[in-house]
Amino acid sequence: MNESRRHFLQYATAATAFGYAVLRDDAIERVRAAVDNAGDKSADALAANEDFWFQVQEAYDVDRSLINLNNGGVAPAPRTVLAAMQRHIAFTNHVPPRHLWTVLDPQVETVRASLARHFGCDPEEIAITRNASESLEICLYGIDLKAGDEVLSTSHDYPRMLNSLKQRTQRDGIVLKTFDIPTPPTDESELVELFRRNITPKTRIILLCHITNLTGQIFPVKMIMGLARAHGIEVVVDGAHAFAHFPYRHADLDCDFYGTSLHKWLSAPIGTGFLYVRKSKIKDLWPLMAPPDPKADDIRKFEEIGTHPTAPRLAIAEALTFYEAIGPERKAERLRYLRNRWAKRLSGQKGVQLFTSLDSRQSCGIGTIGIEGIDPGKLSAHLFQKHRIIVTPITHDTFRGIRVTPNTYSTLAEVDTFCEAMEKVIDKGLPD
């Protein structure tokens, strides 16, 4: 009997004995109880404790007939988060012009304060957006540039952000300059040195990933910030995959502009994110949609996008509560444990290349792996069609593989099933 089923049966038996339904809605209380029962065990020790993580797994209502290893794209929300959003949507629908604008919209300020507390900044520096793309485009389109000014980034940044800059090259005559990075680099200093080499007297902005979507490489943001400030360069940090993935605070980054999505690793409702702008930078940053005063120093000017639902934004608070119940360090160590379980098993095998460093300073839950001679798109299609496993094909000019991103609700049996499916391909190749 596998571990996941054994733990399920143990819990089901206990629940029946006490007259409870197995799939209860008290997810946060159960996770908190599991944390209390864990006592003073370290996050590292709890990473492999299946009894503890079973309580987290049961907080999600997911389809176990599929193995979802693409949580880096968009992740499911726990039942408590989904219920909160549905509750707010229903309330809005009773009397939309009053309930939306008069009752619910003011409550967004509580969510703003909670996000600021987690990020470690003033609430007046947090705009609640729909995703990282919106947050980052506010910055990339909102910072004044003139023809000939250079924006520096790596070829590993998110295509939409690079495409936004390419549009500015066509419209405004700016110059986009990118460079490749090793997969993986030896250490953090190698990344800093690459930025140092590529800065020119015309560099005005650096678009910097906190963690890349391609391989899960974590960049030393604070070190690169120091380099940029010494040259008078603005830095826009792409944190799409970072928030609630691994623990950090604004002080660890010391950045002026930061955009992230909350429907990835925080498991907040789809279509939620935030933009951080240092207070002194707000006035001179142009919003995407014009408010009454586009040069105001009010962070809310970046939220002027017309009528949109308040329910997803309010449900962010429930996602933060769930994240707090697990604990940032515990979650990060569990994600690394799941990543290492498949990466260490597969990476030593013939023809296999791991494009992600296993150094905890350089990565967390995301890993990208390739098999020599196997097309990532065909491998991804095979894994889904044959094994109902969802991964992400990655095709880059310098490497090709599949990105694998389990989440805290993922089971060891699901990770091991992925390994077994991959080993068959490693051994025999893809079927004709």
Protein Blocks (a to p, Z undefined) as FASTA:
>chain_A
ZZklmmmmmmmmmmmmnopafbacklmmmmmmmmmmnmmacfklmmmmmklmmmmmmmpc
cdfkbccfblklpccddfklmmmmmmmmmmmmmmmmlmmmmmmmmmmmmmmmmmmmmnop
afklcccdfbfklmmmmmmmmpccdehiacdddfkbcfklmmmmmmmmmmnopacddddd
ddddfblmlmmmmmmmmpcfklmbdcddfbdfklopacdfklmmmmmmmnopacdddfkl
mgokbgcdfklnopabdcddfklmnopaehiacddddfklmmmpccfbdcfblmbcbfkl
mmmgbjadfklmmmmmmmmmmmmmnopklmmmmmmmmmmmmmmmmmmpghiacfbdfbfk
lgckbccdddehiafklmmmmmmmmnopacdddddfkbccddddddfkbcfklmmmmmmm
mmmmmmnopaZZ
